[in-house]
Amino acid sequence: MRIERGALCTSVVFLAIVASVGCGSNNVAADPITSVNPTANPLVAQYGISHYDSGLTAWVEFGTDTSYGRQTSDMSSGKTVGRKVVNILVAGMKAQTTYHMRAHVTWSGGSWVDQDQAFTTGALPSLPSSYPAGSVEFPAISVQTPTPGLSPSPGVELLSLTSAAQSLAVDLQGNIIWFCQGNAEPIKPMQNGHFIIVRGTDIQEVDLACNVVRNVTYPQINQSLQANGYDFQIPAPLGLNGGNPFHHDVLVLPNGHWIALSQIAKSFTDLPGYPGTTQVAGDALVDIDPSGTVAWAWSSFDHLDVNRHPYFGLPDWTHSNALVYTPEGNLLLSMRNQSWVLKIDYANGTGSGNILWKVGEDGDFTLFGEDPSQWFYAQHYPNILSADGSQTMLAVYDDGNARVAADGSSCPPAPPAPTCYSRATIFQIDESTNFATLEWQYLPGFFSFWGGSVNLLDNNDIEFDSSSPSNYVGSTIMEVTQTGSPQIVWQMNIAGAGGVGAYRGYRIPSLYPGVTWKQ
């Protein structure tokens, strides 16, 4: 239901659809017209504002009462003819809850605040009957704050899950406040307020209602690879590394390009220890410009020895899982099955692709102290915390698979063993001396054999996700103090029935760029 301007200054609420004539200005004739409507996502509303004047800009504040407490980013109408319209997706709300919201609007001739609007969110959806028995749509989530006097860094938790509802945002009390259904490994916020999602055969940009804004497929990329003379193609799902052409990570660059991590394959004959023909699964990086054209590409087969497979063997040779864009315009690539983080000469799309260095056991750096067990093994999510010339502070989630101890023993395929433990770590990488130093670590006391992420928070705490800790069926995310004796500030447990786990979990300020939610 929608109400155009009339003699009455009122609002109507009907089936969670709200319209308002606006009452915030002394000049009623100049007031915008607003409406609040549901979207296909039951936790997301669309707040529409229209006005004839130019330069229309608006933002919305919202909350469970009229003190509001949360807000969206500014949105503008752009250059349109006739009535100017701003549609703001309002997200960050719990299911089946009534929220209050109002728009703050400016235009070339004035400003205005809408009257309070009420919107009731819908229920979280149920799984279709076609899903296998035991599948879980939305996991059980619990939160603990075990250390009195310590407060978590503000924001919300963004989760990439191995469940039917693959992407969730959760507040710091453990309430689900946003979701996007469908496979997503991973999901990342974009500067335009959208999210980028790796969905197996596709890479998608979605808005807060989970509408697809842009979609890139691997056949589309293959056409561009062929047209531009590259000597590899991205094959159909191989059944390795998640079984998908695109997997584990994607970067959004400042120039609007996307860099996708892709699985590729190559056949070899009579490799040492592998008689006959072996189809080896490696990785490629593909730089996709906004038109969908491949601007730059890189293949692991061109730069590494296929006979180095120290822990997990073939055919899953590299099993890369994370990409990082460096301040000088190069790339870091995390190769789990090599226990290496590589620095690749990308040079903002003009680089040779040569490997500038490899950090990890048997790489190009000497570890201070020379105890090999202090390297990271089968790692996830290298994350640059700071970079100054030749010095880089690198956080890494150290899963610990196949960790090598000083006596040569290693974490076996079937732990427990003394070498089988996982950690959140920070390493200093000195490119001028090729020394690496373990600057900080936190050992939570368990072994998590896959997944994980680690981040520096705004309050200088460290947060890390353990995707499958040995002491819990599910995933655990912890925020700890970055001190010599770290204290647990905040902990989220995600129940794992039906195979639910958090591939990544990390704190973001809010669901909107440039906005931090304090509560």
Solvent accessible surface area in square Angstrom, and as a share of the most:
residue,aa,sasa,rsa
1,M,112,0.50
2,R,122,0.44
3,I,45,0.23
4,E,95,0.43
5,R,78,0.28
6,G,46,0.45
7,A,114,0.88
8,L,135,0.67
9,C,77,0.46
10,T,51,0.30
11,S,46,0.30
12,V,41,0.24
13,V,86,0.50
14,F,105,0.44
15,L,138,0.69
16,A,25,0.19
17,I,40,0.20
18,V,0,0.00
19,A,1,0.01
20,S,0,0.00
21,V,6,0.04
22,G,2,0.02
23,C,50,0.30
24,G,43,0.42
25,S,32,0.21
26,N,164,0.84
27,N,87,0.44
28,V,81,0.46
29,A,91,0.71
30,A,30,0.23
31,D,3,0.01
32,P,1,0.00
33,I,10,0.05
34,T,0,0.00
35,S,5,0.03
36,V,0,0.00
37,N,46,0.23
38,P,63,0.40
39,T,35,0.21
40,A,99,0.77
41,N,7,0.03
42,P,36,0.23
43,L,0,0.00
44,V,0,0.00
45,A,0,0.00
46,Q,61,0.27
47,Y,0,0.00
48,G,11,0.10
49,I,0,0.00
50,S,5,0.03
51,H,16,0.07
52,Y,145,0.55
53,D,51,0.26
54,S,58,0.38
55,G,53,0.51
56,L,0,0.00
57,T,40,0.23
58,A,1,0.00
59,W,64,0.22
60,V,0,0.00
61,E,26,0.12
62,F,0,0.00
63,G,7,0.06
64,T,76,0.44
65,D,73,0.38
66,T,85,0.50
67,S,91,0.59
68,Y,14,0.05
69,G,41,0.40
70,R,31,0.11
71,Q,70,0.31
72,T,1,0.01
73,S,18,0.12
74,D,94,0.49
75,M,87,0.39
76,S,76,0.49
77,S,17,0.11
78,G,47,0.45
79,K,211,0.89
80,T,65,0.38
81,V,154,0.89
82,G,38,0.37
83,R,85,0.31
84,K,25,0.11
85,V,70,0.40
86,V,3,0.02
87,N,74,0.38
88,I,3,0.01
89,L,34,0.17
90,V,0,0.00
91,A,0,0.00
92,G,0,0.00
93,M,0,0.00
94,K,74,0.31
95,A,27,0.21
96,Q,135,0.60
97,T,34,0.20
98,T,66,0.39
99,Y,12,0.04
100,H,48,0.21
101,M,0,0.00
102,R,78,0.28
103,A,0,0.00
104,H,36,0.16
105,V,1,0.01
106,T,68,0.39
107,W,28,0.10
108,S,83,0.53
109,G,63,0.60
110,G,32,0.30
111,S,76,0.49
112,W,7,0.02
113,V,54,0.31
114,D,3,0.01
115,Q,43,0.19
116,D,51,0.26
117,Q,1,0.00
118,A,25,0.20
119,F,4,0.02
120,T,61,0.35
121,T,5,0.03
122,G,28,0.27
123,A,51,0.39
124,L,54,0.27
125,P,44,0.28
126,S,97,0.63
127,L,47,0.23
128,P,73,0.46
129,S,120,0.77
130,S,99,0.64
131,Y,93,0.35
132,P,98,0.62
133,A,112,0.87
134,G,58,0.56
135,S,36,0.23
136,V,36,0.21
137,E,14,0.06
138,F,36,0.15
139,P,9,0.06
140,A,71,0.55
141,I,33,0.17
142,S,57,0.37
143,V,42,0.24
144,Q,87,0.39
145,T,81,0.47
146,P,69,0.44
147,T,32,0.18
148,P,126,0.79
149,G,84,0.81
150,L,63,0.31
151,S,86,0.56
152,P,37,0.23
153,S,2,0.02
154,P,42,0.27
155,G,4,0.04
156,V,0,0.00
157,E,0,0.00
158,L,1,0.00
159,L,0,0.00
160,S,3,0.02
161,L,1,0.01
162,T,49,0.28
163,S,15,0.09
164,A,14,0.11
165,A,0,0.00
166,Q,24,0.11
167,S,0,0.00
168,L,0,0.00
169,A,0,0.00
170,V,0,0.00
171,D,10,0.05
172,L,23,0.11
173,Q,122,0.54
174,G,11,0.10
175,N,53,0.27
176,I,24,0.12
177,I,1,0.01
178,W,0,0.00
179,F,7,0.03
180,C,1,0.01
181,Q,78,0.35
182,G,27,0.26
183,N,66,0.34
184,A,1,0.01
185,E,42,0.19
186,P,1,0.00
187,I,1,0.00
188,K,37,0.16
189,P,63,0.39
190,M,19,0.08
191,Q,165,0.74
192,N,87,0.45
193,G,15,0.14
194,H,45,0.20
195,F,2,0.01
196,I,0,0.00
197,I,0,0.00
198,V,1,0.01
199,R,44,0.16
200,G,5,0.04
201,T,56,0.32
202,D,29,0.15
203,I,0,0.00
204,Q,23,0.10
205,E,16,0.07
206,V,0,0.00
207,D,20,0.10
208,L,10,0.05
209,A,6,0.05
210,C,32,0.19
211,N,79,0.40
212,V,77,0.44
213,V,79,0.46
214,R,50,0.18
215,N,57,0.29
216,V,2,0.01
217,T,41,0.24
218,Y,38,0.14
219,P,66,0.41
220,Q,65,0.29
221,I,0,0.00
222,N,19,0.10
223,Q,129,0.57
224,S,15,0.09
225,L,0,0.00
226,Q,134,0.60
227,A,89,0.69
228,N,76,0.39
229,G,67,0.64
230,Y,70,0.27
231,D,125,0.65
232,F,28,0.12
233,Q,83,0.37
234,I,2,0.01
235,P,39,0.24
236,A,59,0.45
237,P,71,0.45
238,L,52,0.26
239,G,63,0.61
240,L,52,0.26
241,N,9,0.04
242,G,62,0.60
243,G,12,0.12
244,N,39,0.20
245,P,1,0.01
246,F,1,0.00
247,H,2,0.01
248,H,14,0.06
249,D,2,0.01
250,V,1,0.00
251,L,18,0.09
252,V,57,0.33
253,L,9,0.04
254,P,116,0.73
255,N,92,0.47
256,G,29,0.28
257,H,32,0.14
258,W,4,0.01
259,I,0,0.00
260,A,1,0.00
261,L,0,0.00
262,S,0,0.00
263,Q,2,0.01
264,I,3,0.01
265,A,32,0.25
266,K,102,0.43
267,S,70,0.45
268,F,45,0.19
269,T,96,0.56
270,D,92,0.48
271,L,20,0.10
272,P,95,0.60
273,G,73,0.70
274,Y,60,0.23
275,P,117,0.73
276,G,35,0.33
277,T,102,0.59
278,T,19,0.11
279,Q,103,0.46
280,V,0,0.00
281,A,3,0.02
282,G,2,0.01
283,D,0,0.00
284,A,0,0.00
285,L,0,0.00
286,V,0,0.00
287,D,1,0.01
288,I,0,0.00
289,D,30,0.15
290,P,84,0.53
291,S,91,0.58
292,G,7,0.07
293,T,57,0.33
294,V,4,0.02
295,A,50,0.39
296,W,18,0.06
297,A,16,0.13
298,W,6,0.02
299,S,6,0.04
300,S,0,0.00
301,F,32,0.13
302,D,91,0.47
303,H,59,0.26
304,L,31,0.16
305,D,88,0.46
306,V,14,0.08
307,N,66,0.34
308,R,48,0.18
309,H,42,0.19
310,P,61,0.39
311,Y,50,0.19
312,F,87,0.36
313,G,16,0.16
314,L,19,0.09
315,P,55,0.35
316,D,26,0.14
317,W,1,0.00
318,T,0,0.00
319,H,32,0.14
320,S,0,0.00
321,N,1,0.00
322,A,2,0.01
323,L,6,0.03
324,V,22,0.13
325,Y,66,0.25
326,T,4,0.02
327,P,98,0.61
328,E,91,0.41
329,G,0,0.00
330,N,16,0.08
331,L,0,0.00
332,L,3,0.02
333,L,0,0.00
334,S,0,0.00
335,M,0,0.00
336,R,24,0.09
337,N,9,0.05
338,Q,3,0.01
339,S,0,0.00
340,W,13,0.05
341,V,0,0.00
342,L,0,0.00
343,K,15,0.06
344,I,0,0.00
345,D,31,0.16
346,Y,2,0.01
347,A,38,0.29
348,N,88,0.45
349,G,24,0.24
350,T,118,0.69
351,G,14,0.13
352,S,72,0.46
353,G,2,0.02
354,N,82,0.42
355,I,38,0.19
356,L,87,0.43
357,W,21,0.07
358,K,41,0.18
359,V,0,0.00
360,G,0,0.00
361,E,27,0.12
362,D,111,0.57
363,G,23,0.22
364,D,58,0.30
365,F,13,0.05
366,T,59,0.34
367,L,7,0.04
368,F,146,0.61
369,G,63,0.61
370,E,135,0.60
371,D,51,0.26
372,P,36,0.23
373,S,13,0.08
374,Q,46,0.20
375,W,14,0.05
376,F,0,0.00
377,Y,0,0.00
378,A,0,0.00
379,Q,0,0.00
380,H,7,0.03
381,Y,32,0.12
382,P,3,0.02
383,N,30,0.15
384,I,36,0.18
385,L,41,0.20
386,S,59,0.38
387,A,47,0.36
388,D,113,0.58
389,G,77,0.74
390,S,37,0.24
391,Q,59,0.26
392,T,16,0.10
393,M,51,0.23
394,L,1,0.00
395,A,0,0.00
396,V,0,0.00
397,Y,1,0.00
398,D,0,0.00
399,D,0,0.00
400,G,0,0.00
401,N,18,0.09
402,A,15,0.11
403,R,0,0.00
404,V,29,0.17
405,A,18,0.14
406,A,82,0.64
407,D,119,0.62
408,G,54,0.52
409,S,55,0.36
410,S,55,0.35
411,C,7,0.04
412,P,50,0.32
413,P,144,0.91
414,A,82,0.63
415,P,50,0.32
416,P,135,0.85
417,A,31,0.24
418,P,129,0.81
419,T,11,0.07
420,C,13,0.08
421,Y,47,0.18
422,S,1,0.00
423,R,0,0.00
424,A,0,0.00
425,T,0,0.00
426,I,3,0.01
427,F,0,0.00
428,Q,55,0.24
429,I,0,0.00
430,D,24,0.12
431,E,56,0.25
432,S,81,0.52
433,T,78,0.45
434,N,62,0.32
435,F,92,0.39
436,A,0,0.00
437,T,36,0.21
438,L,40,0.20
439,E,85,0.38
440,W,27,0.10
441,Q,63,0.28
442,Y,30,0.11
443,L,82,0.41
444,P,25,0.16
445,G,71,0.68
446,F,12,0.05
447,F,19,0.08
448,S,0,0.00
449,F,105,0.44
450,W,63,0.22
451,G,0,0.00
452,G,0,0.00
453,S,0,0.00
454,V,0,0.00
455,N,21,0.11
456,L,70,0.35
457,L,13,0.07
458,D,124,0.64
459,N,65,0.33
460,N,84,0.43
461,D,13,0.07
462,I,0,0.00
463,E,1,0.00
464,F,1,0.00
465,D,0,0.00
466,S,0,0.00
467,S,1,0.01
468,S,26,0.17
469,P,3,0.02
470,S,82,0.53
471,N,109,0.56
472,Y,74,0.28
473,V,120,0.69
474,G,10,0.10
475,S,0,0.00
476,T,5,0.03
477,I,0,0.00
478,M,13,0.06
479,E,0,0.00
480,V,0,0.00
481,T,19,0.11
482,Q,56,0.25
483,T,69,0.40
484,G,84,0.80
485,S,84,0.54
486,P,27,0.17
487,Q,85,0.38
488,I,42,0.22
489,V,2,0.01
490,W,1,0.00
491,Q,25,0.11
492,M,0,0.00
493,N,17,0.09
494,I,0,0.00
495,A,32,0.25
496,G,9,0.09
497,A,70,0.54
498,G,50,0.48
499,G,54,0.52
500,V,6,0.03
501,G,4,0.03
502,A,0,0.00
503,Y,5,0.02
504,R,3,0.01
505,G,1,0.01
506,Y,18,0.07
507,R,23,0.08
508,I,13,0.07
509,P,64,0.40
510,S,6,0.04
511,L,6,0.03
512,Y,18,0.07
513,P,44,0.27
514,G,92,0.89
515,V,17,0.10
516,T,58,0.33
517,W,3,0.01
518,K,158,0.67
519,Q,121,0.54
